[in-house]
Amino acid sequence: MFGLALMMAVVLAAVFAPVSQEFFFASRGQGAFLNDVAISATPGTELDFSRVAGPKPLVQRLSPRPDEVTLYPRIGSLALRLCRVAHGGLDAAFAGGQSRDWDLAAANLIVQEANGNMTDLSGDALLYNRREVTHGVLVAAGRDRHAGIVAHFRNRPLP
């Protein structure tokens, strides 16, 4: 048993927001938690634009009426913004580009373990530990909603 434990890779993620005392935690295959309570991204495909965070031009590209979009108030921490998707506080969140591996990796696992998905706009999974550690525009949402957002941007790519 000891030898097996040494051979198995355990993947853990943690994000702590000291002001709000929110501790997000996930372990690969074991789910995601907020302060020891299991969490899950919101299901469904509909978007409530007041529950979408990220750069306004990206969010506006999703709306049939872009001038009427009211964004969720800015969340200064990208990792916290993504974790809010994992616990259902947000329907979706965007990262506008230039995020680095260390900004994303923990939140990515937390979103995945909360029945969400986080990818680039074409739906490609994030790759870590490459020579180039920066990432382009990303989106995180519950799995069904995420698929709809990715499909939308495939039909309407960014300039």
C-alpha positions in Angstrom: 0.0 0.0 0.0 2.8 2.4 0.8 4.4 1.9 -2.6 1.1 2.4 -4.4 0.5 5.6 -2.6 3.9 6.9 -3.7 3.1 6.1 -7.3 -0.3 7.7 -7.4 -0.5 11.4 -8.3 -2.8 13.4 -6.1 -4.0 16.6 -7.5 -5.3 19.2 -5.0 -6.4 22.8 -5.4 -7.1 25.6 -2.8 -8.1 29.2 -3.1 -8.6 31.3 0.0 -10.3 34.8 0.0 -9.4 36.3 3.4 -11.8 39.2 3.3 -14.9 37.0 2.8 -13.4 34.0 4.7 -14.1 31.7 1.7 -11.9 28.6 1.4 -12.4 26.7 -1.9 -10.9 23.3 -2.1 -10.9 20.4 -4.6 -9.2 17.1 -5.0 -9.2 15.4 -8.4 -12.2 13.0 -8.6 -13.5 14.0 -5.1 -15.6 17.1 -5.9 -15.2 20.8 -4.9 -16.0 22.5 -1.6 -16.5 25.9 -0.2 -15.8 26.0 3.6 -16.3 22.2 3.8 -19.7 22.3 1.9 -19.9 20.6 -1.5 -20.5 23.0 -4.3 -21.6 22.8 -7.9 -21.7 25.2 -10.9 -25.2 26.3 -11.9 -26.8 23.9 -14.4 -28.7 24.9 -17.6 -27.9 26.8 -20.7 -29.6 30.2 -20.2 -27.5 33.2 -19.3 -28.5 35.8 -16.7 -26.1 38.6 -17.8 -26.2 40.1 -14.3 -24.5 36.8 -13.2 -21.6 36.9 -15.7 -18.3 38.5 -14.9 -15.3 39.5 -17.0 -14.4 42.1 -19.5 -17.5 43.8 -20.8 -16.7 43.5 -24.5 -16.6 39.7 -24.2 -19.9 39.6 -22.3 -21.5 41.9 -24.7 -20.7 39.6 -27.6 -22.9 37.0 -26.1 -26.0 39.2 -25.8 -28.6 39.9 -28.6 -28.8 43.4 -27.0 -25.2 44.2 -26.1 -26.0 47.8 -25.0 -28.3 46.5 -22.3 -25.8 44.2 -20.6 -25.3 44.9 -16.9 -22.2 43.1 -15.6 -21.7 41.6 -12.2 -19.6 43.9 -10.1 -15.8 43.5 -10.8 -14.1 40.8 -8.8 -10.4 41.8 -8.6 -9.1 38.3 -8.1 -9.3 36.1 -11.2 -9.1 32.9 -9.2 -12.0 34.1 -6.9 -14.0 35.1 -10.0 -13.6 31.5 -11.4 -14.4 29.9 -8.0 -17.6 31.9 -7.9 -18.6 30.0 -11.0 -17.8 26.7 -9.2 -20.2 27.5 -6.3 -22.9 28.9 -8.4 -22.6 32.6 -7.5 -21.9 33.3 -11.2 -23.3 31.7 -14.3 -20.1 32.3 -16.3 -16.9 34.2 -16.0 -14.3 35.3 -18.6 -10.6 35.9 -18.3 -9.6 38.5 -20.8 -6.2 37.1 -21.7 -2.6 37.3 -20.3 -3.5 35.1 -17.3 -0.7 32.9 -16.1 -0.6 29.3 -15.1 -0.4 30.2 -11.4 -3.4 32.5 -11.7 -5.5 29.7 -13.1 -4.5 26.2 -12.2 -6.2 25.9 -8.8 -9.4 27.6 -9.9 -9.5 25.4 -13.0 -9.5 22.2 -10.9 -12.2 23.6 -8.6 -14.4 24.5 -11.5 -14.0 21.1 -13.1 -14.7 19.3 -9.8 -17.9 21.4 -9.4 -19.3 20.1 -12.7 -18.1 23.1 -14.7 -15.7 23.6 -17.5 -13.0 26.1 -18.1 -11.3 26.4 -21.6 -10.2 28.9 -24.2 -13.0 30.3 -26.4 -12.6 27.5 -28.9 -13.2 24.9 -26.2 -9.6 23.7 -26.0 -8.4 22.6 -22.5 -5.8 24.7 -20.8 -2.3 23.3 -20.9 0.1 24.0 -18.1 3.9 23.8 -17.6 4.7 24.9 -21.1 7.5 27.3 -22.1 4.9 30.0 -22.5 2.9 30.3 -19.3 0.3 32.9 -20.4 -3.1 32.1 -21.7 -5.5 33.8 -24.0 -9.2 34.6 -23.5 -10.9 31.9 -21.3 -14.4 31.1 -20.2 -15.7 29.1 -17.2 -19.3 28.0 -16.7 -21.4 24.9 -15.8 -20.8 22.2 -18.4 -24.0 22.8 -20.5 -23.8 26.6 -20.4 -20.1 26.4 -21.2 -20.8 24.3 -24.3 -23.3 26.9 -25.5 -20.9 29.8 -24.9 -18.1 28.0 -26.8 -20.5 27.3 -29.7 -21.5 30.9 -29.8 -17.8 32.1 -30.1 -17.0 29.4 -32.7 -19.8 31.0 -34.9 -18.7 34.6 -34.0 -14.9 34.5 -33.4 -13.1 37.4 -31.8 -11.5 39.8 -34.3 
